[in-house]
Amino acid sequence: MKTNISKRFISISTIGLAALLVLAGNVQAQVNSGSNGSNGAFNPTATNTVIDMADHPTGIYQYTSVNIPTNVTVTFIPNANNTPVVWLVQTNCVISGTVNVAGQNASATVAGQGGPGGFRGGNGGSNGTSGQGPGGGGFGTGSNPCGGPASYGTLGSTNTFNFGAIGSMYGNTFLIPLLGGSGGGGCGGIAPCAGAGGGGALLIAASSTIQLNGQISAKGGGRALGYWGGEGSGGAVRLVASTISGNGQVYAAGGQESYGPGGNGRVRFDTYLNNFGGTVDIGYSQGTQFVIIPTSGQLTITSVGGVPVSASPTGILTTPDAVISAQQSNPISIVVQCTNIPLNTQITVTVTPVNGPPVSATGYNNTGTLASSTATVLITMPRGGGFISASAAMGH
């Protein structure tokens, strides 16, 4: 569809929020991962093991045990819902090799894809875009532009070059809900370039021990060498177990271009006994918040300014999910359908325009029931193309 700046072209992406269930430990301080063991034991032996998540639309794997040997690297093909990776393990999870949910680097013209649960970078060129996700970097314009770096647990940063807008921080230290990193912005100019993908999101919950002597990577992707697309932000890694041990590494930093690195992701350990002697490149928070995600909740943007949105939005600017008349005055109402979200939860709607900084507004799902409710959020929407996302925050 040809872009017309007299109208607002909106692509929709929603962030589901899982319903929360506290799984309390017993008197022997044993975590219950909630795994039913239906996926059996995961013991890969091939050096490069790729898990296609297409047959797990929720992203939840229910293992009896996990053992990833030295020199074995496990990567993922995201499912259609782009969910995080969730491993529920009845007994022990031993990682001596590598589990990789990192975001992809950008090429000169092709945006990097996010890791599973993360978000892709923006496109380059005259019809380029900002990075996707709630912390996506802005599109770079002007003379010798650079795509804006994405943010997550920390802000991305820039120097004096003509960068697009830095993405916004989001999420919380508990990693509930579990969100991946955001994509870096693309840029136009003489040498248009694409942005990098955000790091993915991984939750491993084991009833007994997580032993990490290898590595887990949820790094943000980097720009193409010699080009100036935005860096992706780091993703999320959450480990939940009765005991966490080992001397391995966890990586969740943003793309590390020195002129404009992406923001760092988030890492969380929830355990009764932390014997981990390895390293986490961005540090981590720790506690005993034994919350797993056994049932899914959902946020769905159903209309923008009275214009209905498809139940399966594409999130692609060239085929907008809603086209709003330029004659419609601000603020514009965004209706968000909430499933399994407690009433009076704060709902945040963020508009990330192709050009310019993101704009956010909040409302509450004060109409309906726990099973099905709605929130109407009024927001001052910039003109031109962009993306809308919705997220929910719950206290813990």
PyMOL commands that set and color helices and strands:
alter all, ss='L'
color gray80, all
select helices_A, chain A and resi 53-55
alter helices_A, ss='H'
color red, helices_A
select strands_A, chain A and resi 8-14+19-22+41-42+48-52+60-63+65-68+73-77+85-89+93-95+98-100+145-146+162-163+201-212+215-217+236-246+249-251+266-276+279-280+285-287+291-295+298-304+307-308+322-324+332-339+346-353+359-364+367-368+372-379+384-393
alter strands_A, ss='S'
color yellow, strands_A
deselect
rebuild
show_as cartoon
